[in-house]
Amino acid sequence: MLLCHRSNPFGALTVSVDIQLLHQTKRDWLPHVLQDIFMTKLSKYPDVQAIHVYCNGLVNGSRSRCGVFIQDYISANHYTDTEVFRRLPAHISSIRAELYVVLEALHIVVPLHKNYYFFVDSQAALYAL
């Protein structure tokens, strides 16, 4: 998880990375167990008005694409959704696809001058940042 926080709307941006390693590959976990792990981690970050950004890059053979889903919380129960999907050039690596979607999302959320949490499921992409 990539955490970005501003102390005030025009203050310096503080960035931190929180990586939780799994002792098995993601595909070996049951979906509800991964969801429980995620919800437990999310509860550690109390800023309910932060923007939540879910990123995913995908490479399947010669086809590459990425998508981002953004929830901009106005209050605990009120938010707006933004979805962006892109086709990427053929034959790029999965890490590059993951990094591209993070960059796409940053172009959307940085001008909003709010705190935001990025949820990225690629450990390699987070280490590359």
C-alpha positions, 0 to 999 in steps of 0.5 A, spaced: 500 500 500 502 506 498 500 512 503 500 519 501 498 525 506 499 532 506 498 536 513 494 541 509 492 542 502 498 546 500 503 543 504 509 538 502 507 531 500 509 525 505 509 518 502 510 512 505 509 505 503 506 499 507 508 492 504 505 486 507 508 480 505 504 473 504 507 467 505 504 464 499 502 466 492 496 470 492 492 465 487 493 460 493 489 464 498 481 464 498 478 470 496 475 472 503 481 470 506 485 476 502 479 480 503 479 480 511 487 481 510 485 487 506 480 490 511 484 489 517 490 493 514 485 498 511 482 499 518 489 502 521 488 508 516 483 512 519 482 518 514 475 516 512 475 522 507 481 520 503 481 518 496 482 510 495 485 508 489 485 501 487 490 500 481 492 493 477 496 492 471 495 486 467 499 482 461 496 476 458 501 474 452 502 480 448 496 484 450 497 489 456 492 493 459 491 497 466 485 499 470 484 504 476 478 505 480 478 511 485 473 512 490 473 520 493 470 520 500 466 526 502 464 523 508 464 515 511 458 514 507 458 518 501 463 518 495 464 519 488 467 513 483 472 514 477 474 508 473 479 509 468 482 503 463 487 503 458 490 498 453 498 499 453 503 497 448 504 490 447 510 486 450 511 490 456 512 487 463 507 486 468 511 491 473 511 496 467 503 495 467 503 496 474 507 502 474 503 505 469 497 505 472 499 508 478 502 514 474 495 515 471 492 515 478 497 520 480 495 525 474 488 524 477 488 525 484 494 529 486 490 536 483 485 534 488 489 536 494 487 531 499 490 525 502 490 518 498 491 511 499 493 507 493 492 499 493 497 496 489 497 488 489 504 488 486 510 488 491 515 489 485 512 495 483 512 498 490 519 496 491 520 500 484 517 506 487 
